[in-house]
Structure formats: C-alpha cells, structure tokens
Amino acid sequence: MKTKLTIKGVKAEQQNLLQLPDQLATEALAVVNSKAQEAAKEIRRAYPRRTGNLRRSVAVEKGKKSGTKRLAVATSTVVVKSPLAHLIEDGTVARHTSWGPEYGNRGMMYGLHIFWPVILRMNRELQPAYAAILRAKKFVVTGSA
C-alpha cells in the first residue's frame, strides 16, 4: 500500500517568508525615523542656547533599510555636527595657570549629558513598537517587549 501526500501552496508560503524580513524592515523604518526625529527635537530643546549653533547642528541622517535575503535592518542616525558638542556633553577639566591652582584657577565645566540619555530612552521606547509590528504579522512576542 503506497501513500502520497501532496501539499499545495508551499511555494507561495515560502515566497512570503522570504519577503518577510524586507516587509518588517520597511514597517520598522517608519517607526525608527519618527523616534529619531523626536530624539533630535528633544536634544535641540535641551542644549543651551547662546548662539544657537549647537542646536542647529543636531540633525537626523536619512533612515535606510539594508540587509540580505534573510536579514533586514532599519536604521536612522541622530548626529550632532558641532565640534563643541563634546564640551557640553562631557564637560572640561579644571584649568590652571602655570603659577598653580591657588593663583590662577579658571575652574571647570560639568558635562550636561544630554545626548545619550535621550537616545537610550528612545531606543527603549522602540521595543514595544517592534513588538506591535511583529504581532500584526501574527508572531507571538514574549518577554518584556
């Protein structure tokens, strides 16, 4: 007695699975770009305003999607192009004259640490959005997402 099992639609489902990484990255790119814009806006508001150059130097580089057939990545980059940004973020060391600190202490500036806390918080806020995209595609998402 011979038994034959024929399953129809496997090729179509295989094609759908191969397109899934690209579809997920496309949906994630919109969310990543909006969070990057939100982060840049918040960083601009938090930076000190003397001349406004530091605030104007905060930009979002255009988000992009890259990857292979089985892996796709959506990225968007927030950059601060001002050469003085590290002084605001990290601060300066105490400066003294050659006579010593007791004669010419010019003080130090404490860092404001604005950029990384905002970026890390936005990254944490992206996790539920990623989970929602996967749930919409009928994936089961477990854990803290």
C-alpha positions as MATLAB code, in Angstrom:
seq = 'MKTKLTIKGVKAEQQNLLQLPDQLATEALAVVNSKAQEAAKEIRRAYPRRTGNLRRSVAVEKGKKSGTKRLAVATSTVVVKSPLAHLIEDGTVARHTSWGPEYGNRGMMYGLHIFWPVILRMNRELQPAYAAILRAKKFVVTGSA';
ca = [
       0.000    0.000    0.000;
       1.521    3.333   -1.091;
       0.645    6.673    0.451;
       1.158   10.002   -1.251;
       0.806   13.367    0.458;
       0.583   16.496   -1.651;
       0.673   19.901   -0.014;
      -0.325   22.808   -2.208;
       0.710   26.367   -1.542;
       4.123   25.635   -0.022;
       5.950   27.582   -2.740;
       3.736   30.613   -2.198;
       4.260   30.448    1.572;
       7.991   30.091    1.078;
       7.968   33.236   -1.088;
       6.009   35.079    1.614;
       8.554   34.026    4.242;
      11.431   35.177    2.068;
       9.813   38.605    1.673;
       9.045   38.925    5.393;
      12.389   40.460    6.548;
      12.107   43.200    3.937;
       8.469   43.915    4.846;
       9.291   44.080    8.562;
      12.237   46.407    7.933;
      10.051   48.691    5.810;
       7.480   48.972    8.602;
      10.164   49.391   11.255;
      11.898   52.136    9.266;
       8.911   54.456    9.635;
       8.880   53.940   13.404;
      12.661   54.334   13.701;
      12.626   57.560   11.660;
       9.858   59.086   13.779;
      11.694   58.226   17.030;
      14.927   59.678   15.626;
      13.134   62.937   14.745;
      11.593   63.015   18.229;
      15.015   62.448   19.832;
      16.625   65.213   17.753;
      13.858   67.616   18.722;
      14.295   66.825   22.413;
      18.089   67.161   22.233;
      17.757   70.536   20.490;
      15.432   71.788   23.233;
      17.787   70.616   25.996;
      21.013   72.063   24.584;
      21.958   75.514   25.887;
      21.199   78.434   23.592;
      23.806   81.133   23.325;
      24.405   81.487   19.625;
      22.089   78.655   18.563;
      24.858   76.922   16.591;
      24.831   73.839   18.810;
      21.078   73.439   18.486;
      21.248   73.902   14.716;
      23.962   71.250   14.449;
      21.637   68.451   15.645;
      20.404   66.532   12.608;
      18.866   63.215   11.628;
      20.549   61.381    8.795;
      18.067   59.817    6.431;
      16.915   56.406    7.597;
      17.844   53.463    5.465;
      16.999   49.842    5.069;
      19.703   47.292    4.348;
      20.278   43.602    4.602;
      20.198   40.304    2.790;
      17.545   37.804    1.778;
      17.151   36.529    5.348;
      18.057   39.583    7.395;
      16.956   43.182    7.044;
      17.906   46.184    9.181;
      16.277   49.599    9.526;
      18.491   52.393   10.846;
      18.265   56.114   11.401;
      21.078   58.189   12.903;
      20.923   61.292   15.110;
      24.126   63.311   14.822;
      25.493   66.469   16.423;
      27.845   68.077   13.918;
      29.199   70.836   16.138;
      32.864   70.419   17.105;
      31.993   71.820   20.545;
      29.339   69.231   21.375;
      31.724   67.078   23.392;
      32.432   70.026   25.725;
      28.731   70.363   26.517;
      28.224   66.612   26.847;
      31.363   65.667   28.786;
      32.451   68.951   30.350;
      36.008   70.204   30.790;
      38.775   69.611   33.291;
      39.925   72.231   35.788;
      42.251   74.734   34.126;
      45.107   76.438   35.973;
      47.812   78.933   35.151;
      51.479   77.963   35.285;
      51.665   79.502   38.795;
      49.469   76.765   40.201;
      45.805   76.304   41.143;
      45.956   78.614   44.141;
      46.881   81.582   41.908;
      45.019   81.022   38.707;
      42.218   78.505   38.966;
      39.941   79.059   35.974;
      37.521   76.357   37.018;
      35.863   73.554   35.149;
      32.581   72.980   33.411;
      30.474   69.972   34.279;
      29.055   67.931   31.449;
      25.312   68.172   30.843;
      24.964   64.592   29.494;
      22.012   65.291   27.236;
      22.562   63.213   24.087;
      22.971   59.627   25.329;
      20.203   59.582   27.935;
      17.719   60.755   25.284;
      18.964   58.245   22.688;
      18.843   55.341   25.141;
      15.339   56.251   26.289;
      14.099   56.474   22.695;
      15.664   53.088   21.998;
      13.763   51.594   24.950;
      10.564   53.178   23.638;
      11.112   51.462   20.275;
      10.858   47.963   21.751;
       7.036   47.936   22.151;
       6.697   49.340   18.633;
       8.806   46.490   17.253;
       6.675   44.008   19.180;
       3.485   45.540   17.746;
       4.833   45.195   14.196;
       5.596   41.523   14.813;
       2.219   40.885   16.459;
       0.488   42.417   13.432;
       2.234   39.752   11.317;
       0.825   37.050   13.658;
       4.088   36.405   15.525;
       3.988   35.539   19.218;
       6.117   38.016   21.150;
       7.134   37.133   24.691;
       9.348   38.801   27.258;
       9.450   42.419   28.286;
       8.508   43.843   24.882;
];
